Amino acid sequence: MRASGEHAIFVIVLLLAGNASAADLKSPDGDVVVSVDISDDGALQYAVKHRGKPLLIDSRLGLELQDAPTLGQGCNITGITHGTHDETWKPVYGERSEIRDHYNQMVVDLQDSQRPPRQLRLTFRAYDEGIAFCYTVPKQGDWQKVDITKEISEFRFADDHTAWAVYSAQGRYAEVPLSGIKPGCERPLTLRIDDQTFAAVGEARLVDYARMKLAPLDGVPHALVSQLTGPVEAALPLTTPWRVVMVADSPGQLLEYNDIFLNLNDPCAIADTSWIKPGKVIREVTLSTTGGKACVDFAERHNLQYVEFDAGWYGHEYSDESDARTVTVDPKRSPGPLDLPEVIRYAGEHGIGILVYVNRRALDRQLDEILPLYQSWGIKGVKYGFVNVGSQQATRWLHEAVRKAAAHRLMVDAHDEYRPTGYSRTYPNFMTQEGIGGDETSPTNRQTLTILFTRMLVGAGDNTICYYDARVDRNASHAYQLAKAVCLYSPWQFLYWYDRPPRSPQEKGGAGGSKHLIGNEPELEFFDHVPTVWDETRVIHGRIGQYAMIARRSGQQWFIGCMNADEPRTLEIPLDFLAKNERYTAHIYRDDENVSTRTHVRIERRPVDAKTILTVSLSAKGGQAIRIVPAAES
């Protein structure tokens, strides 16, 4: 997308040549300072301070190579270039309608003592939101290719801070000291530095490189080091993904700062994005024509935009005999029948798009055939299932598969272990991804409220929101489920996971053996109205693993999600973000066991304005959802 608002500015303000030994870089507000120098034993290192206090102490940088000395050891700094950049750009969609990309940059050129000398470049950016750095190995002489066996990107924290660690993308989080972290820790890793300072270590612009995880640094207390998922082979020049260290006053501010990951990715590469459309999705669980049309009718009545056919529509998803070019229902999942072309035709008449799931087994064999085929059928998007992740090969394949989908005007949802690093800026047809441990995995409220301030820092999460499934009553409340649609950002938001409309076939079967009928409870109007993308986002309250209140604006309407974990609590919501001198109506959806419906959600409507302070009482494992609209629209 083109820059808007402020003009993009990049100004070189300083160039040093020769043998410099150290350099500093400050964020635009001056709170974050990065220092780079060469240690006494010749190692490249950096340190970070936040408001004068050490955040990272001297941490080494370098690349270990196959059959060659480490690049970054025994170096001299040969040049330092400083610059500044300030741009406001409009994403195709997002948590905000405009994003400011404002940073100061320092490019450090190095040369080592090998014969012939080898060159390395480090690029550092300092944002008000934190810092980022990446390596560039230039093309030089006869050196045409690099084989990286290990990346030495250290994060030596100044103390044994508390961290929220997980070791698989959909695993269970644990609150541990830094000294308790084990190898294979997922990113982003959120840390509490002190009561007024929180940080996160992450990765941005991972496209053709091995994924970074984090491991303890041997022999160094409360320190981490990058842990690549396999080797990296690349022709020169090579530029690595960005390593990111965010810093903020609170967990909520970390979430508000998450645009840093998008800003570290390349601008949109799709010239015409008019076909890329966010929206709400219902999964068709019966794999039948009747069920498909019932879902289309339900979607049209309830302001959903898509119906998705999941595993089983082209045969058993794990069988290499299954052909994703055909509609051949897996008899173990459903008796069918499914006339998918007829459902697509019917959906098109009603303004509803059809999405389909394809497992990795078929994607590996048939991707180049099925993408143009699905486009010709009128399918709008594909959910890539059980994609491989981690290795350079798997990373390259997935991002290439997103680009190939864009060439056929198909949107993508990547499922299972993939976690985003901001590529949806470059290819916004990459709508969402899992890597979250959503409702399919029956997370506790504490788990979800940890995910919100950890995993959700890096991008959209397909949470597969349940509503009538029995796990809702076991783990949470229905008002809490309503709030998820606001708090857990996903441009494709799957609702009613495991549920089916009343007009669907009633036989048990299909997805997950589901047979939960969607009712007519009045609070479903909240799902009807809630958008999936936003013009503005504010975190009002938040504590990792305990509670969150998030307000998001779409046009003139505000939506607020309130989620709570194990302890009852009462919190206030000042509505000072509303337009001054305007009157609004708040539609409030809260838990109340005295309500006779099976979901026990009470609806209240009251006048509010910018001076109003709402008092929200949350039960243990409860929630509340609020929709605020101009009074004239009520």
N, C-alpha and C positions, 0 to 999 in steps of 0.2 A: 504494500500500500504506500501511496505517496505520503510524505510528511505533511502535516497540517498545523494550523495554529502558529507556533513559533517555527522559524526556519531552522533547518538543520545547520549546525555550526560545528566545524572542527578546525581549531586553530592550533598551529604549532607555536609554542611559546618559548621553547628552549631546545637547543641541540648542542650536545657535548661530544667531542671526539677525543680520542686518545685513551689513556689508561685511567679512567675514573674508577673509584673504589666503592662508592656508595651513593645512594640517591633516595629521596623521599617523594611521596605522592600523597596529596590530601584530597579528601572528598570535597564536593562543592561547598558544603556547609562547614568544613574544617573539622568535623568530629572524628572522622576516620583517617588514620595516617598509616601508610604502608612504607616500610623502610626495606631497601634491598642493598645487600653488600656481599662481599666475599669473605668467608671465614679465614682464620689463621692457617687452616690446613688446605685452603684453596677451594672450598665448596661454596657454591652459590646458595644464598639463604635470604629469607625475608622475615619480617615481623610486622605485626599489626597492633596499633593502639586505638582504643575507642574512648574519646573524651579524656585523654591523657593517661588512661589505665591500660596496662598490657592485656591484650586479648589473645594474641599468639606471640610467643617468644621465638627466638631465632629458629626457623624451620627450613630444612634443606630442600633443594629442588634439583631435579636432574632426571635423565633418562638412561636406564641401563640397556645396553645394546648387545645383540648376539655377536659373539666373537670380536668384540671391540670394547675399548675402555668406556666407562660411564661418561655420557655427555652432560656437562655441567660441573665436572670436577676438574680442578686445575685450570680455571678460567680467569681471564681478565675481562673487565668491562671495557669495550671499545667505543661505545656510543650510547647516549641516552637522549631520547626524544620525548618531550612533554607536549601534551595537547589537551584541548577541552572540546566537549561535544554537548550540544543541547538541542533536542528535537522533540516535537510532539507529533505522534502518529496515531492514526485511527485503525484499530484492528477490524477485521471482517466481523468479528463478534468477540465477546469476552466478558470479564467481570467489570470492565470499565469501557466507556465508549471512546475515551482518549487516554493515551499512555505517554508519559514524559520519559524520555531517555536522556538523562543528564549525568555526565561523569567527567572526571579528569583521567587522562591516560598517560602512562609512561611506558615507552618501548625501550627495553634494555638489550643491546647487542653485545654478544660475548664471543670470545675466541679462546680456544684452549691451547695447550702446549704440545699437542701431538704434531707429528710430522707427516704430511702437511697439516697445518692447524685446521681445526674444525670450527664451524660457526654455529651458534645457537641464538635464538631470539626469544625473550620473554616479554609478553605484553601484559601489563597490569592496568586494571581499571578500578578507580575508587568512586563509588557511588555514596550518596547519603545512606543508602540501604545496606552497604557492605562493600566487599571487594571481590574481584575476579581476576584470574590470571590464566594464560594458556602459553604453550610452547609452540614455536615454529622452527622447524629444521629446514633451512634454505637448500635449494639445489646448489651444489658447489663442486667445481672441478669434475673429477671422475666419479664422485659419490652420487649415485642416481637413486638409491633405494635404501630404506632404513628398516631394520628389524628390531622392534622394541620388546624386550622380555620383561621389563619392570619399569614402572614410573615411580620416581621418588618425589612425590608431592606430600610433604609433611605438614601436619597441623598440630603444633606443640602448644597446647593451652597452658595458661599460667597457673592453673590450679586443677584439682580433681573435681570438676564440675559435674552436676547431675545431667544425664542424657536420657533420651527415650529411644531405646535401641530395638531393632528387629532384624532378623537374619534371612527373611524371604519377603518378597514383595507383598504377600498376603498373609504374613505371619502375625503372631501376637506380640504386641509391644511390651517392653519391660522398662521400668524406671530404674536406672543403674548409675553408679559413678563411672566416670571415664575409665578409671582403672579396672572396671569390671567388663569392659567391652571386649568381645572375642572377634577373631577374624571373620570376614564375610558380613560385616554390618552394612545394612542397606543405607542408601542415601535417598533423600536428605536426612541428616541426623540433626535433631533439634536439641539444644543444650540450654540449661539455665546457668548463666554466669553469676548472677546475683539476683536479688528480688526485683531490680529495675533494669536488668540487662539479659536478653536472650539472644542466642545465636543459632545458626544452622549451617551445616556444611553440605554442599550439593554439587551437582554437575549440570552443565548447560551445553547445548549444541552437540549432543552425541549423535553422530550420523554415520560415520564410517571409522569406527575405533572400538576397542573393547570397553565394555562398561566398567566404571569405577565403583568398587565397594570400598569399605574402610576396614583397617586392621590396626591393632595396637602396635606401636613402634617398640621393638625389642629394646629393653634396657633403659627406656626413657619414660618416666612417670607421666601420666595423664597426657599422652601424645598419640596421635593417629597418623597413619600413612595410607596413601592410595593403594588399592589392591585391584589390579586389572584382572578381568575375567578372561585370561588367555593372552597370547602374544598379539602384537600388532605388526603388520607388514604393509608398507606404503611406499609408493614412488615419491620422490622429492619434487617440489617442496611439500612438507607435511605441516599442518596446523592441528593441534590437538583440541579436544573439547575444552571448555572453560571449567576451571575449578572455582567454586563460589563459596564465600563465607559471608553470610548475612548477619546483621546485628541490628537489634531493635530494643525498644523499651519494654515490650510485652509480647506474649505469644500472639495476641491479636494484631499487633503492629507487624510482626513477621508475615502474617497472612496478608495484610494490606500492602506489604512490600513485594509481593510475589511476582510483580511484573519484571523484576530483574532477570528472571529466566527467559522471558520472551525477548527482552531487550538484547540479550546476548546471542540471539539467533538472527539469521539473515532475514531481510524483509520478504514479504509475500512474493512468491515466484509464479503465481497464477494470475494471468492478465484479467480474465473475466471470472469473477467469483459469484456471479448472480445466482448460480445453481446450488451454491453451498448454503444450506438452510438448517439452522438449529431447530430443535423441537422436542416434544415429549413423545415417548414411545411406549406402546403396549406390546408385549410378547404374545404371539398366538400359540397357545399351549397344546392345542388338539391336533395340529398338523392336518387340517381338513379344510375343504372349501367352505363348508358351512361356518366353521369356526373363524376362518379368515374374514368372511363377509360380516360376521357378527362383530369382530374386532374393528373393522372399518366403520360400521355403523356406530359403535361405541365411541371410537375416536372422533368421529364427526360431531356427535352430540356433546362430547366432553372436552372439546378443544385440544385434542392430541393431534400430532401431525404425522405419526408413522405407526405402522404395524410391522413387527419383525417375526420372521419365521426362523426358529432356532434349529438346533441339532436334530437331524433325522429326516429333513425334507428331501434330501437326495440319497438317502440310504444311511447305513450305520456309519457314524462319523469317524470311527477308528479303523474302518476296513478300507484297505487299498483297492478293493473291488468297487467301492461306491464311486459314482460318477457325478460330480457337481455340475455337469452340463445337462443333467436330466432331473426330472421331478419323479423320484422313486422313494416313496415314504418307507422308512424303516419300520417293519411290522412289529418290532419289539417296543416301539414307542407309540404307534398309533395305527389303527386299521384304515385311516384315511376315510374316503378318498380325498385327494388334494389336486385340484385343477389350478395350479399357480397362475398361469396366464389369465384365467378368468378372474381370479382375485385381484391381480394387478390391474386389469381393465376396470373392474368394479371400483377399486380404490381410486384410480385416476379420475373417474366420474365424480367422486365425492371429495376430491382434493386431498387425498391421503396418500403418502408415499409408502412403498414396500421396501423393507430391508431383509437381507438374508444372512444367515450364519454359514461360514465355511471353515471346516477344521484344517489345521496345518497340513495334514496328510494330503488332502486334495489341493490345497494351495501350492504345495511344493511341486506337484505334478501338473497342475492345470491352470495356474494363475493367468498366464498369457492368453489362454483360450477363454476363460470364463469372464474376464473383465469386459471385453467387447460384446460377448454374448449377453451378459446381464444388462449392459447398456441398451442393447437392442430390445430386450424384454421390457424395458421401462423400470427396472429396479433402480432405486435411488442410492443405496449404500450397502456395504458388506461389513459384517462383523468377523474379523479374523480371529479364529479360535485356537487356543493353546499354541500361540506363536513361540518359537524359540527365542531366547534372550541371552544377553551376556557377552558372548564371543563377538569378535569383530565381524565374522561372517554372518551371524544371526542379526546383528545390528544393521549391517549393510543391506541384508535381504529385506528386512521390515521397512526401512525407509525408502528403498527402491519400490517396494510393493505399494506404498502410499503414493509415490509419484506416478506409478503406472495407473493406479486407480484414478488419480486426478486427470490423466489423459483421456479417460473415458467418462468423466463427469460422475464419478462415484465417490461417495463419502465413506469414511472408514472408522471403525471402532475396533481397537486391538484388545483382545481379552487375555486374561490370566496374568502372567508375571511381569509384563512390560510396564515400566514406569516412565513418564514423560520427562523430557529435558528442554521443552520449548519449541519443538519442531512444528507445532501447529501455527506458529507465526508464519513460517516459510510456506508450509502446505496446510492451509486452514481446512482442507477437506478431511484432515485428521481430527475428527470431531471430539473423540474421547477415548479413554482406555481404562482398563481395570487396574491391576497392580495395587489394590486397595483393601481387599478383604471385606467386601460389602455384605449386603444382607444375605446373600447366598451362604455365607460362612457363619451366620448367626452370631455376629459380634456382640459383645457386651456394650453397654453405653459407655463405659470407661474406655474401651478399645476404640469406639467410633470417635469419641471426643479427644483421643490421642491422635488418631489418624488426621483429624481436622487440622491440627497444628504441626503436623510432620509431613506425611505424604502429600497433603493437599497444597503444600507450599509450591510444588513444582508443576501443577496443572490439573486439568479436569480429571475427575474420578467417576467411573461408571459404577455406581453403588447398588444398582438393581434393587430399587426401593420396594419392599413388601408392604402390603396393607392388610389384607385379610388372612394371610398365612398365620398359622398358629404360633410361629416363632415371635410374632409381634407381641402377643400377650405374655410370652415367657420372658422376653428380654427388655421390653420397653412399654410404650403406650402409643396410642394412635395419634395423639397430638404431636408427640415426638417424631413420628414418621412423617407427618405433614411438614414439620420443621426441617427435616432432612432435605427436602426439595429446594429450600433456600440456602441452607448452610453448606451443603456438599455440591459444589459447582460442577456441572456437566452440561455442555451444549446439547448433547443428546441425553435426556434424562429418562431412564426407564422407570416406569411406574407400574404398580400392581403386579410385581414379579410373582409368579406362581398362580396368579388369579385369572379368572376368565369371565367375560360378560355373561349375563343370564341366558342369552340366546345362543351361546355356544353349545356344542354337543356336551352332554352330561357324563358320558362314560369316563371312568377314571383312566388316565393314561396321558400320553404326550409328555410334556416337559416335567421331569421330576415327579411323575405320578400325581400331578396337581389336580385338585378338584375343589378349588375355593371360588365361590361365585362372588362377583362384585355386587354389592348391594346398592341401595339408594339413600344411604346416610347423607344428611344434608351437608356435612362438612366436606364432601367430595368437591364442592364448589371451589374450595381452595386450590386443589390440584387443577381444576378447570382453568383457573385464572393465572396461576403462577407461571412466569416465563422461565426460560432456561438460560438466557443471557441478559446482561445488565449494562446500565449506563453508569452506575456508581455503586461502590461497595464500602461499607463501614463495619468494623467489628466493635460492638458496643461494650461487651464484656467477654472475657474468655480466660479460662484456666485449664491447662493441659490435663486431659483425663477427667475433668470434673464438670465443667459447664461452658456454654457458649451462647452468645446472643449476637446475631449478625443481621444487619439491615442492608437491603439491596434495592436500588431504584431502577425502574423501567419506565421511561417517559415521566409522567407525573405521579405514578403510583409507587408506593414503597411496600416491600414485603420483608417481614422480620421472622427469623427462625430462632427459637429458644430451645436448647437441648440441655438436659441435666443427667447426671450420673447417679450416684448412690445415696446422696444426702439431700433431704428437702431443703429448699432455700427460697428466699424472696429477694428479687433484684428490681432495680428501677431502670426504666428506659426513658431518658429525656428525649422528647421529639423535636429538639432544636434544629434538626436537619431538614424539617419541613419548611416550605416557603413561608416567609413572613406574611402576615395579614391575609392568609388564606385559611379557609375552613375545610376540614376533612372529616371523613367517617372512617373509623377503625372497625374492621371486622375481625373479631378475636376468637380464636379456636383453642379451647383449653380442655384439659382432662377433667372429667367430673363423673365419678362412679354413680351419681344419682340420675344421670341421663339414661333413659331406658333403652337406647339403641345398643347394638352389640359392640360398638366401638367406644361408647361413653365419652363423646366429645360434645361439649357445650359451645354454642355460638352466641356471642354477645356483639352488639353493634352500638357504638357510642361516638358522639362528636369529639373531635380533637383538633388541636392546632399546634403551632410551634412552641407554645408555652406549656403544653401538657407534659406531665411526667406520668407514664404508666407504671403501675406496680404489678409485677409479675410474680406470682407464687407458683413454684414448681415442685411437684411431688418427687419422691425418689424415683428415678428412671422415667421421669415424665418430661413433658415438653409443652410448647405453646407455639402457635403460628398466628401471624397477624398480617392482615392486608389493609393498607391505608390508601384511600382514594379521595380525590377532591369531592367535596360534598355535592357538587353539581352532577357528578357521575354516579352517585349512590342510588 
